[in-house]
Amino acid sequence: MSRLHTLFNRARIDDRQVSELLGVSHGLLADGKITQDEAQYLRQWLTANTAAHSNPVVANLLSRVHTMLADGLLDEEERVELFETLQKFTGGDFSVDEFQKATSLPLDAPAPAISFGGARFCFTGTFAYGSRKDCEAVVVERGSAVSSLTKATRYLVIGIYATDSWAHSSYGRKIEKALEMKSKNIPILIIGETHWADALEIA
């Protein structure tokens, strides 16, 4: 079983915790603000539900909340940041089933063949495979190059933790730029993490 498939199987075990966290987050966002008590409750919930930490998005959220509350006070700037972070996590009103799907992502179809030797990759989003540096390292080992999104980029790889609300996300700007490049006949291919990881297994 591949490393990515192992991670996906573990993610399914954690679906209940992720579902609960989405519910908690929606509840905290309902009144349009985050209070000190709500931030502390969120930290307690995240700390108690350790099974959810294998999800890199959840782990990042826990790290942020810990940092914000390190001095025992959630200041106004941190309130705004936490509110915006939870909004990004929930992605609006998408369903839990959409959390690990990319149904509306503008991926190339049919999925193209991936050639690593000499190709230039750019990664965006959050990946089940590991950190972005991990993803970059594994393609470099196979003779590829990595960089920001440029005309020389052959593949833009979108992490599996993307949702149908991608256009409103920070990584959505790279996707929009890639689509604009395509409209100008620049030969860039947009692929998902699953297809990329499958290609790694046979490379």
DOSEDREN-269482 format. One record per atom (N, C-alpha, C): x, y, z; chain; residue number from 1; atom name. Coordinates in steps of 0.001 Angstrom, whole numbers. Layout:
REM DOSEDREN-269482
[[X,Y,Z],"A",NUM,"CA"]
...
END
This chain:
REM DOSEDREN-269482
[[850,-1193,0],"A",1,"N"]
[[0,0,0],"A",1,"CA"]
[[886,1243,0],"A",1,"C"]
[[581,2217,-867],"A",2,"N"]
[[1396,3414,-967],"A",2,"CA"]
[[1253,4276,287],"A",2,"C"]
[[2222,5171,466],"A",3,"N"]
[[2181,6080,1617],"A",3,"CA"]
[[920,6927,1581],"A",3,"C"]
[[553,7410,388],"A",4,"N"]
[[-625,8270,287],"A",4,"CA"]
[[-1891,7489,601],"A",4,"C"]
[[-1996,6243,110],"A",5,"N"]
[[-3186,5445,398],"A",5,"CA"]
[[-3295,5147,1890],"A",5,"C"]
[[-2150,4939,2540],"A",6,"N"]
[[-2163,4737,3989],"A",6,"CA"]
[[-2706,5974,4695],"A",6,"C"]
[[-2270,7147,4242],"A",7,"N"]
[[-2752,8396,4830],"A",7,"CA"]
[[-4246,8574,4606],"A",7,"C"]
[[-4732,8201,3415],"A",8,"N"]
[[-6156,8332,3129],"A",8,"CA"]
[[-6970,7406,4024],"A",8,"C"]
[[-6470,6181,4234],"A",9,"N"]
[[-7186,5254,5110],"A",9,"CA"]
[[-7263,5800,6523],"A",9,"C"]
[[-6171,6385,6999],"A",10,"N"]
[[-6166,6992,8335],"A",10,"CA"]
[[-7114,8180,8375],"A",10,"C"]
[[-7165,8929,7269],"A",11,"N"]
[[-8052,10098,7225],"A",11,"CA"]
[[-9506,9679,7368],"A",11,"C"]
[[-9855,8508,6791],"A",12,"N"]
[[-11243,8054,6903],"A",12,"CA"]
[[-11585,7743,8356],"A",12,"C"]
[[-10594,7195,9094],"A",13,"N"]
[[-10813,6916,10517],"A",13,"CA"]
[[-11094,8215,11260],"A",13,"C"]
[[-10445,9280,10806],"A",14,"N"]
[[-10566,10566,11491],"A",14,"CA"]
[[-11751,11394,11008],"A",14,"C"]
[[-12546,10861,10064],"A",15,"N"]
[[-13646,11640,9508],"A",15,"CA"]
[[-14603,12144,10583],"A",15,"C"]
[[-14845,11314,11602],"A",16,"N"]
[[-15798,11721,12637],"A",16,"CA"]
[[-15283,12953,13374],"A",16,"C"]
[[-13971,12959,13707],"A",17,"N"]
[[-13416,14112,14398],"A",17,"CA"]
[[-13451,15363,13528],"A",17,"C"]
[[-13154,15191,12238],"A",18,"N"]
[[-13197,16332,11326],"A",18,"CA"]
[[-14621,16862,11214],"A",18,"C"]
[[-15580,15947,11138],"A",19,"N"]
[[-16987,16348,11067],"A",19,"CA"]
[[-17378,17138,12309],"A",19,"C"]
[[-16952,16652,13470],"A",20,"N"]
[[-17269,17348,14712],"A",20,"CA"]
[[-16617,18725,14743],"A",20,"C"]
[[-15379,18805,14274],"A",21,"N"]
[[-14678,20087,14272],"A",21,"CA"]
[[-15351,21084,13344],"A",21,"C"]
[[-15838,20615,12217],"A",22,"N"]
[[-16581,21507,11320],"A",22,"CA"]
[[-17820,22051,12016],"A",22,"C"]
[[-18502,21176,12772],"A",23,"N"]
[[-19679,21620,13513],"A",23,"CA"]
[[-19322,22636,14582],"A",23,"C"]
[[-18237,22367,15312],"A",24,"N"]
[[-17766,23301,16328],"A",24,"CA"]
[[-17421,24643,15700],"A",24,"C"]
[[-16714,24597,14566],"A",25,"N"]
[[-16286,25829,13902],"A",25,"CA"]
[[-17479,26647,13428],"A",25,"C"]
[[-18447,25995,12819],"A",26,"N"]
[[-19651,26714,12374],"A",26,"CA"]
[[-20347,27375,13566],"A",26,"C"]
[[-20382,26661,14707],"A",27,"N"]
[[-21009,27231,15894],"A",27,"CA"]
[[-20270,28467,16395],"A",27,"C"]
[[-18940,28417,16384],"A",28,"N"]
[[-18153,29554,16841],"A",28,"CA"]
[[-18286,30750,15908],"A",28,"C"]
[[-18506,30486,14632],"A",29,"N"]
[[-18609,31572,13650],"A",29,"CA"]
[[-20002,32192,13585],"A",29,"C"]
[[-20981,31531,14193],"A",30,"N"]
[[-22388,31898,13997],"A",30,"CA"]
[[-22710,33346,14355],"A",30,"C"]
[[-22064,33871,15403],"A",31,"N"]
[[-22397,35237,15832],"A",31,"CA"]
[[-21455,36284,15235],"A",31,"C"]
[[-20580,35851,14332],"A",32,"N"]
[[-19723,36800,13631],"A",32,"CA"]
[[-18490,37253,14383],"A",32,"C"]
[[-18160,36591,15493],"A",33,"N"]
[[-16969,36970,16254],"A",33,"CA"]
[[-16495,35780,17073],"A",33,"C"]
[[-15227,35848,17521],"A",34,"N"]
[[-14652,34813,18373],"A",34,"CA"]
[[-14246,35454,19697],"A",34,"C"]
[[-14751,34913,20798],"A",35,"N"]
[[-14413,35456,22117],"A",35,"CA"]
[[-13243,34686,22723],"A",35,"C"]
[[-12720,35222,23808],"A",36,"N"]
[[-11637,34555,24538],"A",36,"CA"]
[[-12076,33158,24977],"A",36,"C"]
[[-13265,33054,25558],"A",37,"N"]
[[-13765,31762,26036],"A",37,"CA"]
[[-13925,30775,24882],"A",37,"C"]
[[-14365,31256,23737],"A",38,"N"]
[[-14555,30376,22586],"A",38,"CA"]
[[-13207,29863,22070],"A",38,"C"]
[[-12209,30724,22064],"A",39,"N"]
[[-10874,30309,21626],"A",39,"CA"]
[[-10305,29250,22575],"A",39,"C"]
[[-10524,29444,23880],"A",40,"N"]
[[-10035,28472,24854],"A",40,"CA"]
[[-10777,27144,24712],"A",40,"C"]
[[-12079,27220,24446],"A",41,"N"]
[[-12850,25994,24226],"A",41,"CA"]
[[-12332,25255,23007],"A",41,"C"]
[[-12048,25993,21937],"A",42,"N"]
[[-11538,25383,20711],"A",42,"CA"]
[[-10198,24692,20980],"A",42,"C"]
[[-9332,25356,21729],"A",43,"N"]
[[-8035,24741,22058],"A",43,"CA"]
[[-8234,23460,22857],"A",43,"C"]
[[-9146,23495,23824],"A",44,"N"]
[[-9408,22303,24631],"A",44,"CA"]
[[-9936,21170,23762],"A",44,"C"]
[[-10829,21495,22830],"A",45,"N"]
[[-11398,20469,21958],"A",45,"CA"]
[[-10312,19866,21074],"A",45,"C"]
[[-9490,20723,20489],"A",46,"N"]
[[-8434,20251,19598],"A",46,"CA"]
[[-7431,19386,20359],"A",46,"C"]
[[-7087,19787,21573],"A",47,"N"]
[[-6133,19028,22374],"A",47,"CA"]
[[-6696,17666,22755],"A",47,"C"]
[[-7983,17625,23097],"A",48,"N"]
[[-8615,16376,23528],"A",48,"CA"]
[[-8798,15392,22381],"A",48,"C"]
[[-9049,15900,21186],"A",49,"N"]
[[-9316,15031,20036],"A",49,"CA"]
[[-8029,14793,19251],"A",49,"C"]
[[-7134,14067,19867],"A",50,"N"]
[[-5811,13855,19273],"A",50,"CA"]
[[-5872,13068,17977],"A",50,"C"]
[[-6908,12246,17785],"A",51,"N"]
[[-6995,11432,16571],"A",51,"CA"]
[[-7119,12294,15333],"A",51,"C"]
[[-7642,13507,15500],"A",52,"N"]
[[-7823,14395,14354],"A",52,"CA"]
[[-6524,15070,13933],"A",52,"C"]
[[-5480,14966,14738],"A",53,"N"]
[[-4254,15708,14465],"A",53,"CA"]
[[-3507,15200,13251],"A",53,"C"]
[[-3822,13973,12772],"A",54,"N"]
[[-3152,13463,11583],"A",54,"CA"]
[[-3567,14254,10348],"A",54,"C"]
[[-4676,14968,10457],"A",55,"N"]
[[-5097,15860,9372],"A",55,"CA"]
[[-4231,17113,9457],"A",55,"C"]
[[-3428,17412,8407],"A",56,"N"]
[[-2504,18552,8506],"A",56,"CA"]
[[-3199,19885,8681],"A",56,"C"]
[[-4412,20031,8162],"A",57,"N"]
[[-5149,21276,8339],"A",57,"CA"]
[[-5523,21457,9804],"A",57,"C"]
[[-5974,20377,10439],"A",58,"N"]
[[-6346,20424,11850],"A",58,"CA"]
[[-5112,20688,12720],"A",58,"C"]
[[-4009,20025,12397],"A",59,"N"]
[[-2784,20218,13160],"A",59,"CA"]
[[-2318,21669,13075],"A",59,"C"]
[[-2455,22256,11902],"A",60,"N"]
[[-2076,23656,11724],"A",60,"CA"]
[[-2984,24574,12541],"A",60,"C"]
[[-4267,24252,12573],"A",61,"N"]
[[-5220,25046,13352],"A",61,"CA"]
[[-4877,24990,14838],"A",61,"C"]
[[-4554,23798,15340],"A",62,"N"]
[[-4185,23664,16748],"A",62,"CA"]
[[-2938,24488,17050],"A",62,"C"]
[[-1959,24440,16169],"A",63,"N"]
[[-726,25209,16363],"A",63,"CA"]
[[-1019,26700,16432],"A",63,"C"]
[[-1912,27183,15561],"A",64,"N"]
[[-2248,28607,15557],"A",64,"CA"]
[[-2928,29018,16850],"A",64,"C"]
[[-3878,28201,17288],"A",65,"N"]
[[-4620,28550,18508],"A",65,"CA"]
[[-3682,28543,19716],"A",65,"C"]
[[-2786,27566,19792],"A",66,"N"]
[[-1808,27524,20882],"A",66,"CA"]
[[-978,28810,20902],"A",66,"C"]
[[-530,29235,19733],"A",67,"N"]
[[299,30439,19641],"A",67,"CA"]
[[-480,31672,20079],"A",67,"C"]
[[-1730,31772,19640],"A",68,"N"]
[[-2557,32928,19979],"A",68,"CA"]
[[-2811,33035,21474],"A",68,"C"]
[[-2961,31883,22130],"A",69,"N"]
[[-3308,31884,23549],"A",69,"CA"]
[[-2095,31689,24453],"A",69,"C"]
[[-905,31719,23882],"A",70,"N"]
[[316,31479,24663],"A",70,"CA"]
[[477,32471,25799],"A",70,"C"]
[[24,33726,25574],"A",71,"N"]
[[145,34753,26618],"A",71,"CA"]
[[-1123,34872,27459],"A",71,"C"]
[[-2075,33939,27223],"A",72,"N"]
[[-3302,33937,28004],"A",72,"CA"]
[[-4329,34966,27579],"A",72,"C"]
[[-4058,35683,26493],"A",73,"N"]
[[-4971,36733,26049],"A",73,"CA"]
[[-5150,36674,24532],"A",73,"C"]
[[-6396,36696,24099],"A",74,"N"]
[[-6702,36757,22676],"A",74,"CA"]
[[-6993,38210,22329],"A",74,"C"]
[[-6002,38895,21722],"A",75,"N"]
[[-6217,40311,21408],"A",75,"CA"]
[[-7063,40467,20147],"A",75,"C"]
[[-7392,41700,19801],"A",76,"N"]
[[-8313,41953,18702],"A",76,"CA"]
[[-7783,41426,17374],"A",76,"C"]
[[-6499,41613,17141],"A",77,"N"]
[[-5904,41127,15892],"A",77,"CA"]
[[-5984,39608,15813],"A",77,"C"]
[[-5755,38948,16941],"A",78,"N"]
[[-5831,37485,16975],"A",78,"CA"]
[[-7270,37006,16828],"A",78,"C"]
[[-8229,37765,17366],"A",79,"N"]
[[-9641,37412,17196],"A",79,"CA"]
[[-10003,37389,15709],"A",79,"C"]
[[-9572,38429,15008],"A",80,"N"]
[[-9873,38530,13579],"A",80,"CA"]
[[-9190,37403,12816],"A",80,"C"]
[[-7923,37145,13151],"A",81,"N"]
[[-7181,36093,12449],"A",81,"CA"]
[[-7821,34727,12670],"A",81,"C"]
[[-8214,34438,13928],"A",82,"N"]
[[-8825,33144,14224],"A",82,"CA"]
[[-10159,33001,13519],"A",82,"C"]
[[-10942,34075,13501],"A",83,"N"]
[[-12230,34045,12802],"A",83,"CA"]
[[-12009,33732,11323],"A",83,"C"]
[[-11043,34411,10696],"A",84,"N"]
[[-10766,34194,9275],"A",84,"CA"]
[[-10215,32794,9026],"A",84,"C"]
[[-9409,32293,9966],"A",85,"N"]
[[-8858,30941,9834],"A",85,"CA"]
[[-9965,29905,9860],"A",85,"C"]
[[-10920,30064,10775],"A",86,"N"]
[[-12039,29125,10851],"A",86,"CA"]
[[-12925,29221,9616],"A",86,"C"]
[[-13071,30432,9098],"A",87,"N"]
[[-13829,30580,7858],"A",87,"CA"]
[[-13166,29812,6725],"A",87,"C"]
[[-11843,29910,6631],"A",88,"N"]
[[-11122,29183,5590],"A",88,"CA"]
[[-11236,27683,5800],"A",88,"C"]
[[-11189,27261,7071],"A",89,"N"]
[[-11295,25830,7371],"A",89,"CA"]
[[-12662,25290,6961],"A",89,"C"]
[[-13691,26007,7323],"A",90,"N"]
[[-15031,25531,6979],"A",90,"CA"]
[[-15333,25727,5497],"A",90,"C"]
[[-14672,26691,4862],"A",91,"N"]
[[-14852,26903,3424],"A",91,"CA"]
[[-16246,27362,3081],"A",91,"C"]
[[-16902,28025,3997],"A",92,"N"]
[[-18276,28453,3732],"A",92,"CA"]
[[-19228,27389,4225],"A",92,"C"]
[[-20177,26976,3388],"A",93,"N"]
[[-21196,26012,3783],"A",93,"CA"]
[[-21066,24695,3034],"A",93,"C"]
[[-19811,24244,2756],"A",94,"N"]
[[-19661,22980,2057],"A",94,"CA"]
[[-19857,21820,3019],"A",94,"C"]
[[-20194,20652,2480],"A",95,"N"]
[[-20458,19497,3317],"A",95,"CA"]
[[-19151,18819,3707],"A",95,"C"]
[[-19213,17968,4731],"A",96,"N"]
[[-18032,17258,5194],"A",96,"CA"]
[[-17480,16365,4091],"A",96,"C"]
[[-18352,15748,3296],"A",97,"N"]
[[-17897,14869,2227],"A",97,"CA"]
[[-17038,15603,1219],"A",97,"C"]
[[-17204,16915,1113],"A",98,"N"]
[[-16440,17693,146],"A",98,"CA"]
[[-15054,18050,662],"A",98,"C"]
[[-14802,17774,1945],"A",99,"N"]
[[-13556,18227,2548],"A",99,"CA"]
[[-12323,17654,1861],"A",99,"C"]
[[-12421,16404,1383],"A",100,"N"]
[[-11271,15799,737],"A",100,"CA"]
[[-11560,15503,-737],"A",100,"C"]
[[-12471,16256,-1354],"A",101,"N"]
[[-12752,16085,-2768],"A",101,"CA"]
[[-12346,17347,-3512],"A",101,"C"]
[[-12180,17171,-4801],"A",102,"N"]
[[-11801,18312,-5629],"A",102,"CA"]
[[-12708,18360,-6852],"A",102,"C"]
[[-14007,18214,-6633],"A",103,"N"]
[[-14932,18031,-7739],"A",103,"CA"]
[[-14984,19218,-8678],"A",103,"C"]
[[-14824,20416,-8170],"A",104,"N"]
[[-14935,21577,-9045],"A",104,"CA"]
[[-13576,22203,-9344],"A",104,"C"]
[[-12505,21563,-8902],"A",105,"N"]
[[-11185,22070,-9219],"A",105,"CA"]
[[-10928,21900,-10712],"A",105,"C"]
[[-10300,22867,-11328],"A",106,"N"]
[[-10098,22828,-12785],"A",106,"CA"]
[[-8926,21935,-13187],"A",106,"C"]
[[-9010,20652,-12820],"A",107,"N"]
[[-7946,19713,-13149],"A",107,"CA"]
[[-8027,19325,-14617],"A",107,"C"]
[[-6884,19049,-15213],"A",108,"N"]
[[-6871,18605,-16599],"A",108,"CA"]
[[-7558,17249,-16708],"A",108,"C"]
[[-8437,17113,-17671],"A",109,"N"]
[[-9138,15856,-17898],"A",109,"CA"]
[[-9124,15542,-19398],"A",109,"C"]
[[-8741,14316,-19727],"A",110,"N"]
[[-8282,13265,-18811],"A",110,"CA"]
[[-6960,13639,-18158],"A",110,"C"]
[[-6702,13028,-17008],"A",111,"N"]
[[-5462,13331,-16283],"A",111,"CA"]
[[-4267,13002,-17163],"A",111,"C"]
[[-3350,13932,-17317],"A",112,"N"]
[[-2223,13725,-18231],"A",112,"CA"]
[[-1159,12788,-17667],"A",112,"C"]
[[-367,12213,-18568],"A",113,"N"]
[[790,11448,-18129],"A",113,"CA"]
[[1779,12418,-17482],"A",113,"C"]
[[2480,11942,-16455],"A",114,"N"]
[[3429,12790,-15741],"A",114,"CA"]
[[4841,12283,-15982],"A",114,"C"]
[[5672,13153,-16469],"A",115,"N"]
[[7075,12835,-16694],"A",115,"CA"]
[[7912,13680,-15741],"A",115,"C"]
[[8728,13029,-14923],"A",116,"N"]
[[9478,13750,-13903],"A",116,"CA"]
[[10806,14308,-14405],"A",116,"C"]
[[11473,13586,-15271],"A",117,"N"]
[[12800,13998,-15697],"A",117,"CA"]
[[12814,15356,-16379],"A",117,"C"]
[[13404,16345,-15741],"A",118,"N"]
[[13543,17663,-16328],"A",118,"CA"]
[[12327,18559,-16240],"A",118,"C"]
[[11211,18036,-15755],"A",119,"N"]
[[9987,18840,-15673],"A",119,"CA"]
[[10040,19769,-14462],"A",119,"C"]
[[9312,20880,-14535],"A",120,"N"]
[[9273,21838,-13436],"A",120,"CA"]
[[7894,21770,-12764],"A",120,"C"]
[[7898,21598,-11446],"A",121,"N"]
[[6672,21463,-10671],"A",121,"CA"]
[[6468,22675,-9759],"A",121,"C"]
[[5196,22982,-9533],"A",122,"N"]
[[4804,23970,-8526],"A",122,"CA"]
[[3701,23333,-7696],"A",122,"C"]
[[3765,23483,-6372],"A",123,"N"]
[[2788,22869,-5478],"A",123,"CA"]
[[1985,23949,-4760],"A",123,"C"]
[[681,23690,-4612],"A",124,"N"]
[[-166,24648,-3907],"A",124,"CA"]
[[-1208,23914,-3084],"A",124,"C"]
[[-1592,24493,-1962],"A",125,"N"]
[[-2570,23852,-1095],"A",125,"CA"]
[[-1894,23054,10],"A",125,"C"]
[[-2657,22162,643],"A",126,"N"]
[[-2167,21324,1732],"A",126,"CA"]
[[-2232,19872,1305],"A",126,"C"]
[[-1166,19134,1593],"A",127,"N"]
[[-1006,17795,1040],"A",127,"CA"]
[[-1065,16703,2101],"A",127,"C"]
[[-1701,15571,1753],"A",128,"N"]
[[-1694,14399,2618],"A",128,"CA"]
[[-332,13731,2592],"A",128,"C"]
[[394,13870,1485],"A",129,"N"]
[[1699,13222,1335],"A",129,"CA"]
[[2688,13717,2393],"A",129,"C"]
[[2578,14978,2751],"A",130,"N"]
[[3494,15582,3713],"A",130,"CA"]
[[3499,17082,3521],"A",130,"C"]
[[4533,17728,4015],"A",131,"N"]
[[4641,19167,3833],"A",131,"CA"]
[[4951,19481,2379],"A",131,"C"]
[[4820,20733,2007],"A",132,"N"]
[[5150,21122,642],"A",132,"CA"]
[[6624,20836,349],"A",132,"C"]
[[7475,21010,1335],"A",133,"N"]
[[8899,20711,1147],"A",133,"CA"]
[[9115,19230,883],"A",133,"C"]
[[8323,18368,1553],"A",134,"N"]
[[8416,16929,1304],"A",134,"CA"]
[[8049,16616,-147],"A",134,"C"]
[[6987,17255,-619],"A",135,"N"]
[[6532,17033,-1993],"A",135,"CA"]
[[7579,17516,-2990],"A",135,"C"]
[[8147,18662,-2709],"A",136,"N"]
[[9172,19208,-3597],"A",136,"CA"]
[[10401,18304,-3623],"A",136,"C"]
[[10790,17805,-2453],"A",137,"N"]
[[11991,16974,-2363],"A",137,"CA"]
[[11854,15697,-3171],"A",137,"C"]
[[10667,15090,-3153],"A",138,"N"]
[[10507,13807,-3830],"A",138,"CA"]
[[10551,13949,-5349],"A",138,"C"]
[[10119,15098,-5895],"A",139,"N"]
[[10221,15268,-7346],"A",139,"CA"]
[[11644,15657,-7749],"A",139,"C"]
[[12322,16370,-6884],"A",140,"N"]
[[13728,16713,-7159],"A",140,"CA"]
[[14559,15436,-7215],"A",140,"C"]
[[14245,14487,-6318],"A",141,"N"]
[[14949,13203,-6321],"A",141,"CA"]
[[14761,12461,-7641],"A",141,"C"]
[[13675,12744,-8326],"A",142,"N"]
[[13377,12083,-9597],"A",142,"CA"]
[[13809,12914,-10803],"A",142,"C"]
[[14622,13923,-10568],"A",143,"N"]
[[15189,14691,-11660],"A",143,"CA"]
[[14388,15889,-12105],"A",143,"C"]
[[13402,16285,-11299],"A",144,"N"]
[[12576,17432,-11638],"A",144,"CA"]
[[13076,18686,-10927],"A",144,"C"]
[[12500,19817,-11281],"A",145,"N"]
[[12802,21084,-10624],"A",145,"CA"]
[[11523,21608,-9984],"A",145,"C"]
[[11661,22481,-8977],"A",146,"N"]
[[10502,23101,-8346],"A",146,"CA"]
[[10719,24610,-8308],"A",146,"C"]
[[9625,25348,-8376],"A",147,"N"]
[[9712,26808,-8344],"A",147,"CA"]
[[8325,27371,-8113],"A",147,"C"]
[[8243,28676,-8036],"A",148,"N"]
[[6943,29327,-8020],"A",148,"CA"]
[[6320,29168,-9402],"A",148,"C"]
[[5093,29587,-9551],"A",149,"N"]
[[4380,29411,-10811],"A",149,"CA"]
[[4891,30401,-11861],"A",149,"C"]
[[5494,29866,-12919],"A",150,"N"]
[[6028,30690,-14004],"A",150,"CA"]
[[5690,30039,-15341],"A",150,"C"]
[[6072,30681,-16417],"A",151,"N"]
[[5846,30122,-17747],"A",151,"CA"]
[[6601,28818,-17957],"A",151,"C"]
[[7637,28615,-17159],"A",152,"N"]
[[8426,27390,-17279],"A",152,"CA"]
[[7814,26214,-16529],"A",152,"C"]
[[6784,26471,-15711],"A",153,"N"]
[[6157,25409,-14936],"A",153,"CA"]
[[5419,24448,-15863],"A",153,"C"]
[[5665,23166,-15665],"A",154,"N"]
[[4963,22146,-16454],"A",154,"CA"]
[[3732,21629,-15715],"A",154,"C"]
[[3867,21428,-14392],"A",155,"N"]
[[2762,20873,-13613],"A",155,"CA"]
[[2479,21729,-12375],"A",155,"C"]
[[1230,22123,-12208],"A",156,"N"]
[[769,22703,-10952],"A",156,"CA"]
[[24,21593,-10226],"A",156,"C"]
[[521,21213,-9041],"A",157,"N"]
[[-83,20123,-8279],"A",157,"CA"]
[[-884,20713,-7122],"A",157,"C"]
[[-2161,20348,-7036],"A",158,"N"]
[[-3044,20869,-5998],"A",158,"CA"]
[[-3224,19813,-4913],"A",158,"C"]
[[-2957,20189,-3660],"A",159,"N"]
[[-3077,19256,-2547],"A",159,"CA"]
[[-4488,18724,-2376],"A",159,"C"]
[[-4586,17506,-1818],"A",160,"N"]
[[-5871,16826,-1672],"A",160,"CA"]
[[-6823,17563,-738],"A",160,"C"]
[[-6276,18355,211],"A",161,"N"]
[[-7139,19075,1142],"A",161,"CA"]
[[-7598,20386,507],"A",161,"C"]
[[-8309,20227,-592],"A",162,"N"]
[[-8883,21368,-1298],"A",162,"CA"]
[[-10382,21141,-1384],"A",162,"C"]
[[-11135,22203,-1454],"A",163,"N"]
[[-12583,22089,-1470],"A",163,"CA"]
[[-13164,22835,-2651],"A",163,"C"]
[[-14466,22724,-2781],"A",164,"N"]
[[-15160,23415,-3855],"A",164,"CA"]
[[-15102,24930,-3700],"A",164,"C"]
[[-14629,25413,-2578],"A",165,"N"]
[[-14522,26856,-2370],"A",165,"CA"]
[[-13121,27364,-2712],"A",165,"C"]
[[-12414,26623,-3571],"A",166,"N"]
[[-11016,26959,-3865],"A",166,"CA"]
[[-10846,28385,-4368],"A",166,"C"]
[[-11827,28908,-5101],"A",167,"N"]
[[-11675,30238,-5693],"A",167,"CA"]
[[-11552,31326,-4636],"A",167,"C"]
[[-12019,31027,-3409],"A",168,"N"]
[[-11973,32027,-2339],"A",168,"CA"]
[[-10810,31787,-1385],"A",168,"C"]
[[-9941,30843,-1717],"A",169,"N"]
[[-8844,30492,-830],"A",169,"CA"]
[[-7556,31161,-1269],"A",169,"C"]
[[-6542,31106,-384],"A",170,"N"]
[[-5255,31701,-722],"A",170,"CA"]
[[-4588,30962,-1864],"A",170,"C"]
[[-4706,29617,-1873],"A",171,"N"]
[[-4085,28865,-2962],"A",171,"CA"]
[[-4848,29033,-4271],"A",171,"C"]
[[-6084,29553,-4179],"A",172,"N"]
[[-6877,29765,-5393],"A",172,"CA"]
[[-6237,30744,-6354],"A",172,"C"]
[[-5427,31654,-5838],"A",173,"N"]
[[-4777,32639,-6709],"A",173,"CA"]
[[-3812,31964,-7675],"A",173,"C"]
[[-3110,30927,-7210],"A",174,"N"]
[[-2215,30198,-8103],"A",174,"CA"]
[[-3013,29453,-9164],"A",174,"C"]
[[-4134,28886,-8745],"A",175,"N"]
[[-4961,28161,-9707],"A",175,"CA"]
[[-5492,29119,-10767],"A",175,"C"]
[[-5949,30284,-10327],"A",176,"N"]
[[-6453,31280,-11275],"A",176,"CA"]
[[-5352,31734,-12230],"A",176,"C"]
[[-4144,31899,-11702],"A",177,"N"]
[[-3027,32310,-12549],"A",177,"CA"]
[[-2719,31229,-13582],"A",177,"C"]
[[-2770,29958,-13146],"A",178,"N"]
[[-2513,28854,-14075],"A",178,"CA"]
[[-3569,28811,-15172],"A",178,"C"]
[[-4816,29066,-14810],"A",179,"N"]
[[-5889,29078,-15812],"A",179,"CA"]
[[-5690,30217,-16809],"A",179,"C"]
[[-5238,31357,-16304],"A",180,"N"]
[[-4957,32483,-17187],"A",180,"CA"]
[[-3812,32139,-18146],"A",180,"C"]
[[-2798,31448,-17632],"A",181,"N"]
[[-1688,31023,-18474],"A",181,"CA"]
[[-2168,30062,-19558],"A",181,"C"]
[[-3053,29145,-19180],"A",182,"N"]
[[-3609,28210,-20162],"A",182,"CA"]
[[-4343,28954,-21273],"A",182,"C"]
[[-5076,30020,-20883],"A",183,"N"]
[[-5831,30783,-21878],"A",183,"CA"]
[[-4923,31465,-22885],"A",183,"C"]
[[-3652,31610,-22509],"A",184,"N"]
[[-2665,32226,-23386],"A",184,"CA"]
[[-1793,31174,-24062],"A",184,"C"]
[[-2285,29931,-24030],"A",185,"N"]
[[-1618,28793,-24678],"A",185,"CA"]
[[-262,28447,-24081],"A",185,"C"]
[[-67,28794,-22816],"A",186,"N"]
[[1139,28355,-22112],"A",186,"CA"]
[[888,26924,-21651],"A",186,"C"]
[[1771,25990,-22002],"A",187,"N"]
[[1502,24563,-21768],"A",187,"CA"]
[[1716,24116,-20331],"A",187,"C"]
[[862,24571,-19433],"A",188,"N"]
[[927,24136,-18038],"A",188,"CA"]
[[-212,23158,-17780],"A",188,"C"]
[[57,22137,-17000],"A",189,"N"]
[[-938,21118,-16679],"A",189,"CA"]
[[-1322,21224,-15205],"A",189,"C"]
[[-2616,21178,-14907],"A",190,"N"]
[[-3113,21270,-13532],"A",190,"CA"]
[[-3559,19884,-13104],"A",190,"C"]
[[-2906,19354,-12081],"A",191,"N"]
[[-3189,17989,-11645],"A",191,"CA"]
[[-3439,17952,-10136],"A",191,"C"]
[[-4142,16924,-9689],"A",192,"N"]
[[-4428,16752,-8279],"A",192,"CA"]
[[-3380,15886,-7597],"A",192,"C"]
[[-3337,15956,-6278],"A",193,"N"]
[[-2342,15199,-5523],"A",193,"CA"]
[[-2456,13703,-5741],"A",193,"C"]
[[-3674,13177,-5824],"A",194,"N"]
[[-3853,11734,-5990],"A",194,"CA"]
[[-3192,11241,-7269],"A",194,"C"]
[[-3428,11942,-8380],"A",195,"N"]
[[-2829,11555,-9665],"A",195,"CA"]
[[-1314,11675,-9602],"A",195,"C"]
[[-832,12730,-8987],"A",196,"N"]
[[610,12955,-8826],"A",196,"CA"]
[[1238,11831,-8001],"A",196,"C"]
[[589,11481,-6878],"A",197,"N"]
[[1133,10449,-5995],"A",197,"CA"]
[[1127,9086,-6675],"A",197,"C"]
[[95,8804,-7473],"A",198,"N"]
[[65,7549,-8214],"A",198,"CA"]
[[1240,7475,-9187],"A",198,"C"]
[[1556,8618,-9816],"A",199,"N"]
[[2680,8637,-10756],"A",199,"CA"]
[[4004,8403,-10033],"A",199,"C"]
[[4101,8868,-8794],"A",200,"N"]
[[5318,8641,-8016],"A",200,"CA"]
[[5577,7154,-7819],"A",200,"C"]
[[4499,6395,-7664],"A",201,"N"]
[[4630,4964,-7372],"A",201,"CA"]
[[5249,4197,-8532],"A",201,"C"]
[[5085,4712,-9756],"A",202,"N"]
[[5590,3990,-10925],"A",202,"CA"]
[[6797,4670,-11550],"A",202,"C"]
[[7163,5830,-11003],"A",203,"N"]
[[8296,6575,-11587],"A",203,"CA"]
[[9618,5893,-11262],"A",203,"C"]
END
